Amino acid sequence: MSIGHVGDVSFRKLISADLGRSITAVPQSLDNQWFDRELLGRAIREGGVSEAILREQARRSRREYLRALLNAEKVLVNRAFLYNSPQVYRDFAGKGRDREAFREMLRQGVIIPMLLWEDGPVPESDPHFQVTEGLEAWRRVAESTMMSCLRLSWDDTENRALAENVNKTFAAFPTGFVQFEVPALQRDFRIGEEEARGALLRLKEVGRWVFDELDAGRPVVRQRLYEKFIVGEGGDVARREYDVRRPHMAVVKQLIDLKYATNLADAVDVFALTPSDSPRRTALQEGLAHVRKRRDGGETPWTDADELITLLRNLTFEDVQGLLEAVPTLDHLSLADIWQVRNEREWHAYNAALARVINAPSIDALADPDTGVTEISRAYLAMLHKAEEVRNDRSGERFGGLTQIAIDIGAVTVGIFFLPGDGIAYELLGEVGSLAGSRLARVTLRLGLGRYRGNRSGHRIDATAQLLDLRMEDPYREAKKLIEYLTARNRAQGREGDGADLSNESA
């Protein structure tokens, strides 16, 4: 690992291979175009993005950023976000515990600036947009703190080729809209069949336009897609002047944003962390051709309903029950609190439990009571209680805890919930009939950790991690068999968002 010097700033030069088997994430919430489903829907109903919506978006973005720092071992932050996002620079713009915590995270490689074309963490000249407060604060921190920076390659010629390939991957994505399926759109965007069919027609229009632009040799970047399909003529992308009258604007926008967020993460082989109540990776409909091989290689394994049923039967949660009874929220934690929690035994136990399964995934590993889902759930909940001790605040609302195993089979998701005292409940998203006629389907298993309200009228998944990527023959038959097993259980009631999704599928 070499040391770089740009002006008065020194830093360690990293490439993706230096991250090893760490749980490293790129959080989508710092993207200033990100809005969760509820806020985007509100903007559409109100005819645009108001100041009140922007303030709430900033609050939620900050919350998701802090959760990323709590749930991932390392967090990659786009260089520009460090000085143009108040959700980030507020921690180091002034003096105090948060500034020192930020510098320690930077120094120890918890927060890692991510570079694309740039050769250092601080701009050599001032950006064309107004970022005076954040930029000056970032320059002071960078000049006084040794950090690590990640780039695709530190050889300029090679880096240029790799960066251009990243851009080409993003630009090519919309041309695949022609192969999107209505049932998957229904599931991932929670819309009816008629609306999903209309959205698919609009997506095909987008795909045709992109194909024509690329065929004519014109580059396609997110800014141009926004100008054409999101803000329209005369609209300002930076000011988020969305034209809500444009057909199926929300679906088009969320797909563009999701691909944009996952694209760089894929390029450096780390996790993409999509925020709570936002479309997760399944919305990209990448299919079997894009099933990722883990860093250690190997073919994607097969599964069937019997194996999944055995997994569910073998999972026991008796040793988690006490912790599930009164789960605190983390909405009031500061950056200094997060840093303190990360230095506690409970955080290290949670990180180690999650890493064991992510780095050696198998259905047997998930069912193992000492190393699998049960242990991850126990360690996560213990970490939440330690965070509450650190904050020394028991005034907030408390919830019952839950663990979810989400099984994505093609365009169908079966969610299985483990609740205190109740065994399991389940919910079904998508139509099983959509799998009829399919010989093969992609299957992913995700672990969700969250809470439900006291009256169990709704639940919220705060964090999810994709643990397994599999293939299944005759998915229609196998999905029906799995659901028949679950019909003897209770159906889960209500939902309030999917939770942040720690996903590392490849594009």
N, C-alpha and C positions, 0 to 999 in steps of 0.2 A: 504494500500500500504506500503510495507516494504522497508527498505534501505539495499542495499548490499554493501559489502566492499571487494575489492580484491586488496591487496597491498596498494598503496596510492590512489586508485581510489574508490570513493563512488558514488552510483547511485540508483535511484528509480527502483524497480522491477515491471515491468508491464506484464500483460497477455492480451490476446485479449479483454476480457470483459472490461478492463479498458479504451479501446478506445471509448466505448459507441457508439454514433451515429455520430461520427466525420467522415469527408471525409479524410480517411487515405489511402495512396497509396504506392505501391512498384514499383519504376520505372525500367523498363527493360533496359533502355539505359545505366545503369552503368555496365551491364554485358559485360565483355571485348570480348565476342564472338558475340555481337550484331552488325549487319550491316543492314542498311536499304536496300530496294529493289535495289535502284539505285547503291549503292556502291557494293553490292554483285554481281549484274550483271556486273559491271565494272571489278571486280576481276576475274569473269569467262571469260570475253572477253580477259583480259590481261594474263590469265594463272596462276594467283595467287594473293596474297595480297601483294602489293608493299608498300614501305615506304610512298609514297604519299597518298595511300588509307588509311593507318593507321593514318596519320596526319588528314585527313578529317574525318575519323571515330571518332577520339578523339574530334574534333571540334563539330561535330553533337551530340555526346554523352553529351558534356558539355551543349550545347544549350537545349537539352531535359531535363537534370537534373534541370536546372534553371527554365524551364517551369513547371516542376513538383512542384517545391517549390512555384511557383506563383499560380498554379491552384488547388492544394490540400491543405487541412488544415494542415495535418501532412504527413511526408514522412518517410517511413521505409527504412533504408540503411543497407544492409548486412555488418556485422562488418568488413570483410576483405576489402570491397570497401573503407572504410574510410582511410586506409593507403596504399592500393596498386593501387588506382585509382587516377591519377593526376588530373582528372576532379573534384575530391572532395577535395583532400588535398592541392591543390594549394591555396585554400582560407585561410587556417590556417597555412601553412608552413612558411609564413613570417608575418611581422607586418603590421598593417593598418586597414582600415575600413572593408575589407572583413573578416579578422580574427575576429574582434569584432562582426560582424554580424553573423558569423558562431557560435560563442560561445553563443550568445543570442538565436539563433534558437535551439541550443542544450539544453541550460538551460531551455527554455520555452516549450520544448517538440514538437517543429516543426520538427526537425530532430531527429529521434529515432534510435539508433543502434539496429539491429535485430540479435539475437543470435539463434543458433540452438543447437549445443552440448556444446558450450562454457558457462562458468559461469560468465564472466565479459567482459567489452568492450575492454580490452587490452590483447594481448596474453601474457601468462606467460613466454614463451620462443620465441625466434625469429623464424619466419616462415622459411621454407626451400627455399623460393624464395627471391630474392633481393628486399627489400622494405625499405631500410635504411632511406631515406629522409622522406617518408610518415609516417613510423612507429614512428620515433623519434618525429616528429611534433604532431602526434596523441597522443602519450603518454604524452607530455607536456600539451596539451589541456585537456585530460581526467583527469589528476591529479589536475587540477586547476578549473574544471568546473563540477558542479553537473548536472547530466543528467538523462534521463529515458532510460532504456533498456527493450526491449521486448523479451520474450522467450515463447515457447509453454507452459511450466510449470516450476516453480522453485523447484519443487520436482524432484530430479534427476531420480528416477525410472520412474515416470510418464512421464517426459520429454523424456527419452530414448524411451519409447514405442510410444509416439506421433511422435517423429522424425523418428523412423523406419517406421511408417505408412505413413509419408510424402514421404519417399523414395520408399515405395511400390506403392503408388499411381502414382508416376512418372514412375516407371518401368513398371507398368501394362498398361500405356497409349498406347504404340505402338502395343500391342496385339489387339487393337480395329481398327487398320488400315484396317483390312479385311472388315469392314462395311462402310468404307469411300465411298463417292459418287463422280463420275466424275464431274457433274455440279457444285458442291460446290468447288471442286479443281479449276475449271475454274474461278469461281468468285473470290475466295480468293487469288489466285496466278496469276490471269490475264494471263492465258495461254489458248491455243487452245484446242479443244477436243482431238486431237490425242496426244498432249503432256500430257494432263491430264490423259488419259488412260495409257500411259507409266509410268507416275508418280505413279499411283495407283498400278500397278504391282510391282514397286520398293518398295513402302510402304508395300505391302503384304510380300515381301521378308524380310524387316526389322522386321515386326511383327512376322513372323515365327521364325526368329533367336532369337528374344527376348523371345518368348514362350519357345523355346528349352533351352535357358540359364536358365530361371527361373525354368523350369521343372527339370533341372539338379542341382538345388540348388545354382547356381552361381548368385551373385548380378548383377543387371544391373543399372549402373549409367551413367550420361551423358558422362563422360570421355570415357567409353568403347564404347558407341554408336558412338562417334566421331572417335575413333580409327578404328572402323570397317567400318563406312559408309561415313565419312567426310574427314579425313586426310589420312587414309590408312596406310599400313605397313611402319614404319620408319618415319611417319609424326609427327610433334610436335604440339600438341593441343595448348599449351600455346603460341607458336609463330604463331599460326593461319596459319599453312602450309596446307591449304586445297587442296585436290586433285580435281581440277575442272573437271577432266575427268570422275569422278565417276558418274554413271547414276543418273540423277535427284537430284544431290547433293543439289541444292538450296532449293528444296521443302522439302527434308528430314531434312536438317539443320534448316530451319525456323520453322518447326513443333516441332522439339526437343527443340529449344530455347524458343519457345512460351510456351510450356508446362512447361519447367523448370522455366520460369519467373512467370507464374501464380500459380505454385504449392504451394509455400510458402505463397503467398498472400491468397490463398484459405484456407490454414491451420490455419491462424489467422483471417480469416473472414474480410479481407479488400479488397480494390480495387487493381487490377493489372493495371499499367499504361504502355501500349504498345506504343512505340514511333511513330512519324510521318513516313509515307511511309513504314510501316511494317505490316505484316499480323495481323489482329485483332482477337479477341477471337472466332469469328465465324469459323475460320479456323480449330479449334479443333473438329468441328462437334460433339458437345456433345449431341445434341438431347434433346427430351422431358424428358428423364429419368433424365437429369441433371439440369432441371430448378430449380433454387435456391429459397428457401423460404427466405423471408427477416428475419432480426433479430427478428421482432415482430411476425413471424409466419404467418399462413394463407395459403389458397390454391392459386395456380396460376390462375389468372382470364382468362376469354375467351374474344375474340374480333372477329369482322368481318369487312368487307370492309366498311359497312355503318357507323360504329362507327369511323373508321379511316378517312373517308371522312368528317364527321362532325367535327372532330378535326381540319383538315386542313382548312375547311371553317371558323371555329371560330377564328383561329389565325389571329390577326391583328398586324401590325408592324409600324403603323403610328408614334408612339412616339420614334421609333428607327431610323427613316430615317436620321435625321441630323447627328447622330453619325456614320452611315454607310458610309458617303460620303468620309472620308479620314482616314483610319485606319493605325496607325503606326505599324512598326515591333518592335519586342522585342529582336532582335538579339544582341544588343549592351549593354544590361543590365548587371551589375555586381551583385555579391551576395549582396553587401551592398545596391544596388538599389532595389533588390527584397525585402529585409528586410524592407526598408523604405516604399515601396508600400504596403506591408502587414500590415503596421500600419496606413494606410490611410482609411478614411471612405469608399471610393469606393471599396476597396478590401473586407472589411467586408460586404458590401451590396451584392457583387457578391457571396461571400461564403455563406451568409445566404439564398440567393435566390436559389442557387443550392441545398443546404442542405434541404430546405423545400420540394422540389420535390423528391429528392432521398430518403428521410426518410418517405415520405407519398405519394408513387407513384400512380397515376391514370390518365386516359385519361382526365377526367374533370380537374384535377390539371394542366396538361400540357396546356390546352386551356385557363386557367384563366389568364386574362390580367394583374392582379396584382401580381400573384405569380408563373406563369408558364413560358413557353418558351419565351414569349415576354419580361418578366421582367428579366429573366436570360440573354438574349441577350443584353438588354439595360445595365444591370449592368456590364457585361463582357466588353462591348465596352467602357463604362465610365472608367473602371479600366485601360484599355489600354491607354486611353488618359491621365489618371493620371500618369501612368508609364512614358509616354513621358515627362510630366512636371518634374517628378523626375529626369529623365536622362538629361533634358534640352538639347535635341538633336533633331532637326527637319531636319537634313541633309539627313536622310535616305529616301529610296523610300517609297512612300505611296500607299495604295491600297484602293479599294472599299471593304466594309465589306459584309459578308453574314452569314446567319444562315441556317443550314441544319437539316431536320428531316430525318433520315435514318430508313427505316422500313425493317427489315430482316424477310423474310417469307421463312423458310426452306433454300434452296440454292439460293434464289432470294433476291436481295436488291433493293428497290425502294428509291432513294434519291430525296428528295424534297427541293429545294433551294429557300430561300426568299432573293430577291435582291432589292436594293434601286430603287424604281420607277417602277419596273417591275412585281410586284406581285410575282408569283412563277414559277419556271422552274423545270424540273425533269430529272433524268437519270435512266436507268434500267441496273442492273448488274445481269447476269445469265439468264437462259432461263425459262420462265414461264412453258413451257411444261414439265420441270423436276418435277413439282409438280403434274402432272396428275397421278391419281391413289392413291394419298396420302389421307388418311382419316383425319389425324391430322398433324399439323405443329407447330413448335415453332416459335413465333414471338417476336422480340425484337425491341424496339424503342430507337434510339440513337439521342442525340442532338449534332450537330457539329457547331463550331464557327470558322470562318476563313475569307478569303479574296480572291478577284479575281483581275486579272490584268485589267488595264484600258481598253484594247481592248476586254476584256471578252473572250480571247482565252483559258484561263485556270483558274483553281481555286485551292486553297489550304485550307484544313481544318486544323487549328492549334491545336484544342483540341476537343475531343468528350467525352461524358459521356453517359453510358447506363442508361436510366431512367425507362424503363418498360420491364418486361418479361411476355409474354402472350402465350396463346394457341389459335389455330384457326382450326375450322372444315372446311372440303372441301377447302383447301388452293388454289387449282387450280382455282376454281370458284371465290373465293373472291379476289385473286390477279388480275384476269382478270377484275373484276368490278372496282377495285382501279385504274388500269392502264387506263381503258376506261375513267374514270373521269379525269385523268391527261393528256390524249392525246389532250385535248383542250388547254393545256398550252404549253409553250416553252420548248424544250429539252435543258438541260444544255450542254455546250460545254467544252470538254477537262477536264483533271484532273491531278493534280500534287502531289498526295499523300493524304492519308486519315486522317492525323493528329493523335496526341497522343490519345489513346483510354483508357478512364477511365472506366474499366470494372470490375464487381465483380460477374461474374457467377461462379458457383462452379463446381469443377471437381468431 
